[in-house]
Amino acid sequence: MVSAGPAGQPAPWARAIGPGDLWCDAPDHANYNHHTRAPLAASHERLRRADPLYDLILTTDWNWPDAEPGRGSAIFLHQWRRPHFGTEGCIAFARRDLIWIAARATPGTRLIVPSFS
C-alpha cells in the first residue's frame, strides 16, 4: 500500500487495480489510451498481472486525455523486472523507489524525461 495520506492511509487519488481493469491500446477505438473495464474486444493491456510489475502503477498524461493514434499509449511508471531491462515505452523503477515516488506524487506532479541523443 502506498502511504501518501494521513495516518498511513492510501493517497485519496489512489485506486486498487481489479481483475477487470484494462488499458485500451487500440488506436481505432474510442477508449484508446484510457483506463477501461472488461469485457473489451479491442486490443488492450490487462492491469492486473501475475508478476509484480503492475502492483503499483502511476499513469502519465502522455497522449492523454485527447489521445492521438500513433503517439503511444499505456505509458506508465511501474516496477522494473531488473536493473537495465527495457520496457515497451514505460518508465520503470526499483520497487522501493517507485513506492517513494508514489508516496510523494500528487495529481499534477510533473514528470520530466530527459532526452538522450
N, C-alpha and C positions, 0 to 999 in steps of 0.2 A: 504494500500500500504506500502511496506517495503521501507524505505528511506535509501538506502546504497550508492546511487550515488550522484553526485553533485546537489546542489540546490533542494533537496527533490525528485530527480528522482529515480526510482527503480534501484536496482543494475543491471549492464549490463548483468549479468548471469541469472537474474530472468525472468520467463515466466508466463503469466497468464494461469490458468487452464481452459480449454474449455470443452464444453459438450461432446466432442468425446475423451477426454483424458482418457486413461486406463493404468493400470499396470498389465501385464500378470503374473499370478501366477500358470500357468500350467507347471509342471516340464518337461513334454514331448514336449513342444512347443519351437520352435526356438527363440521366444521372451521372454522366461522365465526370470523373474526378470528384465524386461526392460519396459520403457515407450513405449506405443504403442497407436494406434488410433482405434476408432470404424470404421467399424464393426470388431469384433473379436469373433469367435465362441468358442475359447478355454477359459478356466476359467480365470477370470480377476477381478480386483477391479476397480470400477469407481472412478476417482479422483475428479470429480465434484459431490458434495453431497448436500443434503437438509439441513443437520446440519452444524455447523461451523467447524467441526474437521479438515477438509482439506482446509479451506480457505487459509491457508499458510502451505506448507509442505517443508521440506528440505530433499532431498534424501541422502542416505548414500551409501558408497561403499561396504556395506555388501553383499557378494556373487555377486559382480558386478565388472566389466563388463562381466567376464567369469563365468557365473552362473553355479553352480553345483546343479543338482536336489537333493532335500532333505536338503539343507543347509539353506533354508529360502529365502523368497522374500518379497518385499514391506516393508522393514524396513525403516520407515520414522521418522523424528522429526515432530510432529504435535501438535495441541491444545488438551488439555485433556477435558474429559467430566466433571470431577470434581476431586478434590484432592483425591488421594489414590484409584482411579478407574483404574483398569488394562487395558492394551491394548492387542492386539494379537501379540505382539512382537516388537511393535514400542516404541519410547520414547516420552512421552507426557509432555507438559508444560502448565502453565497458558498462556493465550494469550499474555499478556504484556511481559512475559519472552521470549516467542518464537519470538516475534517481536524484542526484544532486541538482541537476538542471531542472527537472520536473518540480522539485520542491520549491524552486525559486521563480520559475516562469509564471507569468500571468498572461491572460489574453492580451494581445498587443505587444508582447515581448518581441524584440527584433532579433532575427537570426541573420547573421552576416556570414556568407560563404565566400572566402577569398578566391580569386581566380588564379590558377597556377598555369601559366603559359610557358 
